[in-house]
Amino acid sequence: MQWSQGLGPCALAALVATLLMALGLNPFVAMLCVGFLAVVFYRQRHPEWRLKAAAGARLGALSGIFCFGFTSILIALASTGSDFRAKIREQFIDNAQKWASSRPADPQIQAALDQLKTPEGLIMALIVGSIFLFVISILLASVGGALGGTVFGRRNQQ
């Protein structure tokens, strides 16, 4: 399998998963699905080739990168509106306050929450969160791709 042959199915799977996330599918479930869908679309294009779990994981990882990129572009376009930006900021701070209230009174947590309320702290949290989601999207899509490779690899052996 060459990388150039997997780009089309991976991009198509990423578009489908991004659309499903926009319609309300849980992002973590969508990341598992994007890897599996990449294998399905690849097998439709090349039914004669045997695809093992490792190759499926590579297709899944590539589709996870595409899906993260497409989702990031959509969020960036949506955040050009000031209403959306304010809503995201409020929701982010509300979630952090809920998390902090479930912990015992710790001055370090309160200091971190106060730092998060500043524009610089929010930007830093968004950067760290984006890096975390990038890694998670690659890992979950790889698992989905490996699962797809395993399912379709067994189908070829029969």
Short mmCIF file of the C-alpha atoms (twelve columns), coordinates in Angstrom:
data_MODEL
# 
_entry.id   MODEL 
# 
loop_
_atom_site.group_PDB 
_atom_site.id 
_atom_site.type_symbol 
_atom_site.label_atom_id 
_atom_site.label_alt_id 
_atom_site.label_comp_id 
_atom_site.label_asym_id 
_atom_site.label_seq_id 
_atom_site.Cartn_x 
_atom_site.Cartn_y 
_atom_site.Cartn_z 
_atom_site.pdbx_PDB_model_num 
ATOM 1   C CA . MET A 1   0.000   0.000   0.000  1 
ATOM 2   C CA . GLN A 2   1.363   3.391   -0.977 1 
ATOM 3   C CA . TRP A 3   0.441   6.549   0.911  1 
ATOM 4   C CA . SER A 4   -0.804  8.273   -2.226 1 
ATOM 5   C CA . GLN A 5   -3.335  5.503   -2.788 1 
ATOM 6   C CA . GLY A 6   -4.729  5.963   0.716  1 
ATOM 7   C CA . LEU A 7   -5.166  9.746   0.582  1 
ATOM 8   C CA . GLY A 8   -8.528  9.700   -1.203 1 
ATOM 9   C CA . PRO A 9   -10.252 7.197   1.089  1 
ATOM 10  C CA . CYS A 10  -8.776  8.876   4.175  1 
ATOM 11  C CA . ALA A 11  -9.924  12.337  3.126  1 
ATOM 12  C CA . LEU A 12  -13.399 11.028  2.266  1 
ATOM 13  C CA . ALA A 13  -13.685 9.224   5.606  1 
ATOM 14  C CA . ALA A 14  -12.540 12.380  7.414  1 
ATOM 15  C CA . LEU A 15  -15.164 14.470  5.635  1 
ATOM 16  C CA . VAL A 16  -17.895 11.990  6.552  1 
ATOM 17  C CA . ALA A 17  -16.792 11.869  10.203 1 
ATOM 18  C CA . THR A 18  -16.530 15.664  10.404 1 
ATOM 19  C CA . LEU A 19  -20.050 15.965  9.030  1 
ATOM 20  C CA . LEU A 20  -21.287 13.415  11.580 1 
ATOM 21  C CA . MET A 21  -19.632 15.391  14.395 1 
ATOM 22  C CA . ALA A 22  -21.285 18.576  13.119 1 
ATOM 23  C CA . LEU A 23  -24.613 16.723  13.280 1 
ATOM 24  C CA . GLY A 24  -24.035 15.728  16.910 1 
ATOM 25  C CA . LEU A 25  -22.044 12.482  16.975 1 
ATOM 26  C CA . ASN A 26  -19.687 12.205  19.928 1 
ATOM 27  C CA . PRO A 27  -16.192 13.229  18.707 1 
ATOM 28  C CA . PHE A 28  -14.533 10.201  20.301 1 
ATOM 29  C CA . VAL A 29  -16.929 7.834   18.556 1 
ATOM 30  C CA . ALA A 30  -16.407 9.745   15.308 1 
ATOM 31  C CA . MET A 31  -12.646 9.295   15.614 1 
ATOM 32  C CA . LEU A 32  -13.067 5.540   15.937 1 
ATOM 33  C CA . CYS A 33  -15.422 5.580   12.957 1 
ATOM 34  C CA . VAL A 34  -13.095 7.624   10.755 1 
ATOM 35  C CA . GLY A 35  -10.410 4.952   10.871 1 
ATOM 36  C CA . PHE A 36  -12.861 2.174   10.149 1 
ATOM 37  C CA . LEU A 37  -14.451 4.176   7.313  1 
ATOM 38  C CA . ALA A 38  -11.036 4.803   5.762  1 
ATOM 39  C CA . VAL A 39  -10.491 1.048   5.553  1 
ATOM 40  C CA . VAL A 40  -13.994 0.514   4.134  1 
ATOM 41  C CA . PHE A 41  -13.470 3.165   1.447  1 
ATOM 42  C CA . TYR A 42  -9.989  1.834   0.665  1 
ATOM 43  C CA . ARG A 43  -11.357 -1.693  0.259  1 
ATOM 44  C CA . GLN A 44  -14.055 -0.433  -2.106 1 
ATOM 45  C CA . ARG A 45  -11.396 1.090   -4.305 1 
ATOM 46  C CA . HIS A 46  -9.020  -1.919  -4.117 1 
ATOM 47  C CA . PRO A 47  -11.044 -5.058  -3.280 1 
ATOM 48  C CA . GLU A 48  -8.326  -7.420  -4.505 1 
ATOM 49  C CA . TRP A 49  -5.668  -6.159  -2.069 1 
ATOM 50  C CA . ARG A 50  -5.334  -7.758  1.320  1 
ATOM 51  C CA . LEU A 51  -5.324  -5.204  4.102  1 
ATOM 52  C CA . LYS A 52  -3.971  -6.247  7.488  1 
ATOM 53  C CA . ALA A 53  -4.516  -4.597  10.856 1 
ATOM 54  C CA . ALA A 54  -1.217  -2.659  10.715 1 
ATOM 55  C CA . ALA A 55  -2.036  -1.167  7.313  1 
ATOM 56  C CA . GLY A 56  -5.527  -0.365  8.586  1 
ATOM 57  C CA . ALA A 57  -4.005  1.413   11.576 1 
ATOM 58  C CA . ARG A 58  -1.829  3.518   9.261  1 
ATOM 59  C CA . LEU A 59  -4.858  4.420   7.142  1 
ATOM 60  C CA . GLY A 60  -6.743  5.245   10.319 1 
ATOM 61  C CA . ALA A 61  -3.953  7.476   11.621 1 
ATOM 62  C CA . LEU A 62  -3.844  9.390   8.348  1 
ATOM 63  C CA . SER A 63  -7.613  9.794   8.340  1 
ATOM 64  C CA . GLY A 64  -7.466  10.971  11.972 1 
ATOM 65  C CA . ILE A 65  -5.043  13.708  10.942 1 
ATOM 66  C CA . PHE A 66  -7.373  14.745  8.119  1 
ATOM 67  C CA . CYS A 67  -10.402 14.702  10.409 1 
ATOM 68  C CA . PHE A 68  -8.632  16.834  13.015 1 
ATOM 69  C CA . GLY A 69  -7.654  19.293  10.286 1 
ATOM 70  C CA . PHE A 70  -11.162 19.512  8.828  1 
ATOM 71  C CA . THR A 71  -12.697 19.954  12.265 1 
ATOM 72  C CA . SER A 72  -10.151 22.636  13.168 1 
ATOM 73  C CA . ILE A 73  -10.947 24.536  9.985  1 
ATOM 74  C CA . LEU A 74  -14.688 24.388  10.702 1 
ATOM 75  C CA . ILE A 75  -14.189 25.587  14.276 1 
ATOM 76  C CA . ALA A 76  -11.906 28.396  13.100 1 
ATOM 77  C CA . LEU A 77  -14.481 29.522  10.540 1 
ATOM 78  C CA . ALA A 78  -17.272 29.365  13.108 1 
ATOM 79  C CA . SER A 79  -15.240 31.324  15.654 1 
ATOM 80  C CA . THR A 80  -14.966 34.324  13.364 1 
ATOM 81  C CA . GLY A 81  -18.312 35.376  14.810 1 
ATOM 82  C CA . SER A 82  -17.924 37.122  18.162 1 
ATOM 83  C CA . ASP A 83  -21.076 35.455  19.553 1 
ATOM 84  C CA . PHE A 84  -19.615 31.984  18.981 1 
ATOM 85  C CA . ARG A 85  -16.287 32.996  20.551 1 
ATOM 86  C CA . ALA A 86  -17.995 34.377  23.648 1 
ATOM 87  C CA . LYS A 87  -20.162 31.279  23.965 1 
ATOM 88  C CA . ILE A 88  -17.139 28.959  23.705 1 
ATOM 89  C CA . ARG A 89  -15.234 31.008  26.296 1 
ATOM 90  C CA . GLU A 90  -18.164 30.956  28.745 1 
ATOM 91  C CA . GLN A 91  -18.703 27.240  28.290 1 
ATOM 92  C CA . PHE A 92  -15.005 26.511  28.755 1 
ATOM 93  C CA . ILE A 93  -14.846 28.539  31.979 1 
ATOM 94  C CA . ASP A 94  -18.113 27.018  33.272 1 
ATOM 95  C CA . ASN A 95  -16.765 23.504  32.704 1 
ATOM 96  C CA . ALA A 96  -13.519 24.393  34.490 1 
ATOM 97  C CA . GLN A 97  -15.469 25.825  37.447 1 
ATOM 98  C CA . LYS A 98  -17.616 22.690  37.664 1 
ATOM 99  C CA . TRP A 99  -14.489 20.562  37.653 1 
ATOM 100 C CA . ALA A 100 -12.852 22.750  40.327 1 
ATOM 101 C CA . SER A 101 -15.948 22.666  42.556 1 
ATOM 102 C CA . SER A 102 -15.880 18.863  42.591 1 
ATOM 103 C CA . ARG A 103 -12.375 18.936  44.082 1 
ATOM 104 C CA . PRO A 104 -11.584 19.859  47.672 1 
ATOM 105 C CA . ALA A 105 -10.731 23.499  48.303 1 
ATOM 106 C CA . ASP A 106 -7.186  23.721  46.999 1 
ATOM 107 C CA . PRO A 107 -5.472  27.093  46.543 1 
ATOM 108 C CA . GLN A 108 -3.539  25.806  43.524 1 
ATOM 109 C CA . ILE A 109 -6.756  24.839  41.716 1 
ATOM 110 C CA . GLN A 110 -8.263  28.231  42.480 1 
ATOM 111 C CA . ALA A 111 -5.135  29.973  41.190 1 
ATOM 112 C CA . ALA A 112 -5.254  27.902  37.993 1 
ATOM 113 C CA . LEU A 113 -8.938  28.768  37.543 1 
ATOM 114 C CA . ASP A 114 -8.175  32.466  37.996 1 
ATOM 115 C CA . GLN A 115 -5.380  32.173  35.420 1 
ATOM 116 C CA . LEU A 116 -7.791  30.444  33.027 1 
ATOM 117 C CA . LYS A 117 -10.149 33.413  33.194 1 
ATOM 118 C CA . THR A 118 -7.497  35.664  31.667 1 
ATOM 119 C CA . PRO A 119 -7.208  35.830  27.852 1 
ATOM 120 C CA . GLU A 120 -3.639  34.473  27.975 1 
ATOM 121 C CA . GLY A 121 -4.641  31.568  30.199 1 
ATOM 122 C CA . LEU A 122 -7.553  30.688  27.946 1 
ATOM 123 C CA . ILE A 123 -5.332  30.728  24.857 1 
ATOM 124 C CA . MET A 124 -2.787  28.483  26.574 1 
ATOM 125 C CA . ALA A 125 -5.538  26.054  27.635 1 
ATOM 126 C CA . LEU A 126 -6.886  25.963  24.085 1 
ATOM 127 C CA . ILE A 127 -3.426  25.244  22.673 1 
ATOM 128 C CA . VAL A 128 -2.812  22.427  25.151 1 
ATOM 129 C CA . GLY A 129 -6.316  21.076  24.503 1 
ATOM 130 C CA . SER A 130 -5.735  21.140  20.746 1 
ATOM 131 C CA . ILE A 131 -2.491  19.199  21.073 1 
ATOM 132 C CA . PHE A 132 -4.243  16.646  23.295 1 
ATOM 133 C CA . LEU A 133 -7.118  16.268  20.815 1 
ATOM 134 C CA . PHE A 134 -4.677  15.904  17.915 1 
ATOM 135 C CA . VAL A 135 -2.941  12.990  19.628 1 
ATOM 136 C CA . ILE A 136 -6.236  11.410  20.713 1 
ATOM 137 C CA . SER A 137 -7.678  11.705  17.199 1 
ATOM 138 C CA . ILE A 138 -4.680  9.886   15.729 1 
ATOM 139 C CA . LEU A 139 -4.799  7.148   18.371 1 
ATOM 140 C CA . LEU A 140 -8.542  6.521   18.184 1 
ATOM 141 C CA . ALA A 141 -8.591  6.598   14.381 1 
ATOM 142 C CA . SER A 142 -5.689  4.118   14.366 1 
ATOM 143 C CA . VAL A 143 -7.668  1.779   16.604 1 
ATOM 144 C CA . GLY A 144 -10.667 2.079   14.273 1 
ATOM 145 C CA . GLY A 145 -8.461  1.432   11.249 1 
ATOM 146 C CA . ALA A 146 -6.836  -1.587  12.875 1 
ATOM 147 C CA . LEU A 147 -10.285 -2.941  13.688 1 
ATOM 148 C CA . GLY A 148 -11.336 -2.434  10.072 1 
ATOM 149 C CA . GLY A 149 -8.159  -4.079  8.812  1 
ATOM 150 C CA . THR A 150 -8.758  -7.045  11.097 1 
ATOM 151 C CA . VAL A 151 -12.374 -7.444  9.992  1 
ATOM 152 C CA . PHE A 152 -11.611 -7.173  6.283  1 
ATOM 153 C CA . GLY A 153 -8.379  -9.179  6.583  1 
ATOM 154 C CA . ARG A 154 -10.325 -12.131 7.955  1 
ATOM 155 C CA . ARG A 155 -12.891 -11.790 5.201  1 
ATOM 156 C CA . ASN A 156 -10.112 -12.296 2.613  1 
ATOM 157 C CA . GLN A 157 -8.858  -15.500 4.231  1 
ATOM 158 C CA . GLN A 158 -12.150 -17.345 3.793  1 
# 
